[in-house]
Amino acid sequence: QVQLVESGGGLVQVGASLRLSCAVSGGAISSYVMGWFRQPPGKEREFVAAVRWSHTSTYYADSVKGRFTISRDDAKNTVYLEMNSVNVDDTAVYYCAADPNGHVGSQWYEGSYEDWGQGTQVTVSS
């Protein structure tokens, strides 16, 4: 079990950029598939992005593809979510999660992730 702490959320305007960080302790992220999920107000939590052990294997929800970038720094044991051209629909609590198993195709599914952070709020105003 690893501990995850998100940071970098806040209030921004439409079109702005934001970078979320997820600091991981208690285990090396090089052993995990790392994902970002979000929960918009009044809605269920949804997949945003994931990165497998190979840094070139990244996955994105259609709603963020081309605007968000997930990356990992194994030396710092930290995962990032770079958010560009944000819009009001990006308003949500953003969660970082770790999947220790990494079965093929599992990165899309919330149930694959065993450890979760407490979340960081991102609010986009118009």
C-alpha positions in Angstrom: 0.0 0.0 0.0 1.3 3.4 -0.9 0.3 6.9 0.2 -0.6 9.5 -2.3 -0.9 13.3 -1.8 -2.2 15.5 -4.5 -1.4 19.2 -4.8 -1.7 22.1 -7.3 -5.4 22.5 -7.5 -7.1 25.9 -7.3 -9.3 28.5 -9.0 -8.4 29.4 -12.5 -10.1 31.0 -15.5 -11.1 29.4 -18.7 -8.2 28.9 -21.0 -5.6 28.8 -18.2 -3.0 26.1 -17.5 -2.5 24.2 -14.3 -0.2 21.4 -13.1 -1.3 18.9 -10.6 1.2 16.8 -8.7 0.9 13.5 -6.9 3.6 12.7 -4.4 3.8 9.0 -3.6 5.4 7.4 -0.5 5.6 3.9 0.8 6.6 2.4 -2.5 8.2 3.1 -5.8 5.9 4.4 -8.6 8.0 2.5 -11.1 6.1 -0.6 -9.9 2.7 0.9 -10.5 0.4 2.0 -13.2 -0.5 5.6 -12.1 -3.8 7.2 -13.0 -5.7 10.5 -12.5 -9.5 10.5 -12.0 -11.9 13.4 -11.4 -15.3 13.8 -9.8 -17.3 16.8 -11.1 -19.9 18.3 -8.8 -22.9 16.0 -8.6 -21.4 13.4 -10.9 -19.6 10.1 -10.5 -15.8 9.8 -10.6 -14.4 9.4 -14.1 -11.1 8.4 -15.7 -8.9 11.2 -16.9 -5.5 9.8 -17.7 -3.0 7.0 -16.9 0.6 6.1 -17.5 2.0 2.6 -17.4 5.5 1.6 -16.3 6.8 2.4 -19.8 6.6 6.2 -19.9 5.5 6.1 -23.5 2.3 4.3 -22.7 -0.2 6.9 -21.8 -4.0 6.9 -22.0 -6.5 9.8 -21.9 -10.2 10.3 -21.8 -11.6 11.8 -25.0 -12.6 14.9 -23.1 -9.1 15.8 -22.2 -7.0 14.4 -25.1 -4.8 17.0 -26.6 -5.2 19.3 -23.6 -3.9 17.3 -20.7 -0.6 15.5 -20.3 0.3 12.9 -17.7 3.9 12.2 -16.8 5.9 10.5 -14.1 9.2 11.2 -12.5 10.3 8.0 -11.0 13.3 9.6 -9.3 11.0 12.0 -7.4 8.3 9.4 -7.0 5.8 11.9 -8.4 3.2 11.9 -11.0 2.0 15.0 -12.8 -1.1 16.1 -14.7 -0.4 19.1 -16.9 -3.8 20.8 -17.8 -3.9 23.3 -20.6 -6.8 25.2 -22.1 -9.1 24.3 -19.2 -12.8 24.9 -19.5 -15.7 25.0 -17.0 -16.3 21.2 -17.6 -12.9 20.5 -16.1 -14.2 21.7 -12.7 -13.9 18.7 -10.3 -12.0 17.1 -7.5 -9.0 15.4 -9.0 -7.7 12.2 -7.6 -4.4 10.4 -8.1 -4.5 6.6 -7.9 -2.1 3.6 -8.0 -2.6 0.2 -9.6 0.0 -2.4 -8.5 -1.1 -5.0 -10.9 -1.3 -3.3 -14.3 -3.3 -5.9 -16.2 -3.7 -5.3 -19.8 -6.5 -2.8 -20.4 -7.0 -2.2 -16.7 -5.8 1.4 -16.7 -9.3 2.7 -17.7 -11.2 1.3 -14.7 -11.5 2.8 -11.2 -11.7 -0.7 -9.7 -8.2 -1.5 -10.9 -6.6 1.1 -8.6 -6.0 0.1 -5.0 -4.6 3.2 -3.5 -6.0 6.7 -3.7 -5.1 10.2 -2.7 -7.5 12.6 -0.9 -8.1 14.7 -3.9 -7.4 18.3 -4.9 -10.1 20.7 -6.1 -9.9 22.4 -9.5 -12.4 25.1 -10.2 -12.5 26.8 -13.6 -14.4 30.1 -13.8 -15.7 31.8 -16.8 
